[in-house]
Amino acid sequence: MSNTHFIIQVKNLTKQFGTFTAVDHITFEVERGEIFGFLGANGAGKTTAMRMLCGLSYPTSGSGTVAGFDVVKEGEKIKRHIGYMSQRFSLYDDLTVMENMELFGGIYGVKSRKLKERATALLQKLDFFEERDTMVSALPLGWKQKLAFAVATLHRPEIVFLDEPTGGVDPITRRQFWEMIYQAANEGTTIFVTTHYMDEAEYCNRISMMVDGKIKALDTPTNLKKSFNAASMDEVFRILARDAQRGD
Amino acid sequence: MSTLKVLLKKEVLQFKRNSFLPRLVVVFPIMIMLIIPWVTTMDVRHVNVSVVDNDHSQLSQRIINKINASEYLTLHSVTGGFDLSFKSLEHGDVDAILEIPQDFEKSFITGSTKKLSISANSVNATKGSLGSQYLAQTLAASIKEMRASLSPAQAGDLVVIQNRYNPTLEYRNFMIPAILVILIIIITGFLPALNLVGEKEAGTIEQINVTPVSRFSFTLAKLIVYWVAGLIVITIALIVAWLVYGQTAVGSLLTIYTGAFLFILVISGFGLIASNLSSTMQQAVFFMFFFVMVFMLMSGLLTPIESMPQWAQYVTYVLPPRYFISIMRSVFMKGATFYDMRFNFLALAILAVVMNLGAALTYRKRS
């Protein structure tokens, strides 16, 4: 089943919490090196699906591979090859920017000289270098997100999962984010990203639309607009989300 | 192991930056050691005694003087009738009444038996029973003196009581080793548990769980910090015991530290289980608190295990503090050796394995 062309392959992946089916038999593939947009309304099941792919949550049923490892049995192996940026900021508030980077780089076994180089380069690219010794608790939200992104990509993972990376971030920083994302993709990192901004959706190579735990559509932005006869991704989203039973 | 080093650095930084923890480790043992030994005493002092003197003899006067001179008893009043004294007892001004019957001295000399009676207010059972015991001892002493003055040949103690290992029967000597148990439970049980649940609440554990770091090194890094803190706390407490109370261990310090470290392993493992099973600090605190109450009240810390009902005595076999308290008291006060206490050490070692195995089994990196 493992195919080097696809970095993610899942079949009928399902997660149930009691009687509630958060993710309902989703099947899809993500190609190596692409920017894959994972869209859906609040409560559609995006985060739950992502957590299963990252080895944070066991699927109730279904199968799949991420970076060539089984999502059910080889969660710990998957973790060596991925980066993850949570929807909720989850780095250490009581450590400085650099200390956080050293901690997570060190966990992935990045050698300290290389780590310094990469961290410096990343921070400079994010206009962030002067803040390297600032305590994270003192940073504004947008900057925390930048740091979370830097930490998620520091160890050069094959694929990086970004759960609403630009939520609550100003337009200039968002622009910087997408430049970073493109750059990472050009270097061969696969990007798996969720977002609520439809202009960001247009930047993705392919998009999947999740409604009520199921994938309702999956294609390039251009093809999606064509097949739904819509002028923008915004419209595509509204057409698909109209029938949603849950979420707000 | 480089991951452990990286994690350890993180824990040390966080510990040092915390505005509360480093102070707690130093101030807490000092405070506890300065205050608790004084207030947890079971020695009863200032038992107020009212004497009903119906005899008005030389002997009754001698008894009254003896009460007046006692460190533990305070002479409240000498009355002519039981009713008067009883009124004071009902008011709560008097804890015990001694009634000396008429012609008591006469009967004493002639050898017939007129009995003294003691009535004690035992609402506070400890004070009541200890108070009347002290009173009885004081009476015995007066009578012995009286007997000696009547016929010196008979002088001499009929009963000799000698308290070994704690010659003055100071409650403090008994409490100090036990206080270390409380310190360890709080520093190495509560703190790491709260720290781990804190990471759950802050969400930082998720960023860790998505990395390949093993749960073993992640937890170990945390524990090492608190193990060291626990050993520092014990050292401070032992220094205070020596400087302030002049109490030093009769047995070997190595044995004490070995026991303490085993106990630290048990308790930190227990704290981990609590944190694994809880998703908020409140849950963790209540979980821990429930067991800590049982530990405090059933492990022989305050009341002897031997006087508990049989079923409760069986329960104490699974309570880790039971073994550590026993080790501490025996080594500290009697100078027991490691070999003497080998079963306690073995029990602690077994519990340490069980607790930490439980902690490993309840830890979930994935939901």
Contacts between the chains, C-beta under 8 A, distances in Angstrom:
chain1	res1	chain2	res2	distance
A	54	B	210	5.2
A	55	B	210	7.2
A	55	B	366	6.3
A	56	B	206	6.9
A	56	B	209	5.9
A	56	B	210	5.8
A	56	B	365	7.9
A	56	B	366	6.0
A	56	B	367	7.0
A	57	B	366	6.2
A	57	B	367	5.1
A	58	B	366	5.7
A	58	B	367	7.1
A	75	B	365	7.9
A	75	B	366	5.9
A	76	B	212	6.1
A	76	B	365	7.8
A	77	B	212	8.0
A	79	B	210	6.1
A	79	B	211	5.9
A	79	B	212	4.4
A	80	B	212	4.6
A	82	B	210	7.4
A	84	B	207	7.3
A	84	B	210	4.2
A	86	B	203	6.8
A	86	B	206	5.6
A	86	B	207	6.3
A	86	B	210	7.9
A	88	B	203	5.0
A	88	B	206	7.8
A	89	B	203	7.3
A	90	B	202	7.2
A	90	B	203	4.1
A	90	B	204	5.1
A	90	B	205	7.9
A	90	B	206	5.1
A	90	B	207	4.3
A	91	B	204	6.8
A	91	B	207	6.2
A	92	B	10	7.2
A	92	B	14	7.1
A	92	B	204	5.8
A	93	B	202	7.1
A	94	B	13	7.7
A	94	B	14	5.4
A	94	B	17	5.1
A	94	B	18	7.4
A	95	B	10	6.7
A	95	B	13	6.2
A	95	B	14	7.0
A	99	B	10	7.4
A	99	B	13	6.5
A	102	B	6	7.3
A	103	B	6	6.0
A	103	B	7	7.6
A	103	B	9	7.7
A	103	B	10	5.0
A	104	B	207	7.5
A	104	B	211	6.8
A	106	B	2	6.9
A	106	B	3	7.0
A	106	B	5	7.8
A	106	B	6	3.3
A	107	B	3	5.9
A	107	B	6	6.1
A	107	B	7	7.4
A	107	B	208	7.8
A	107	B	211	4.9
A	107	B	212	7.4
A	107	B	213	4.9
A	108	B	211	6.6
A	108	B	212	7.1
A	109	B	2	7.0
A	109	B	3	7.4
A	151	B	207	7.7
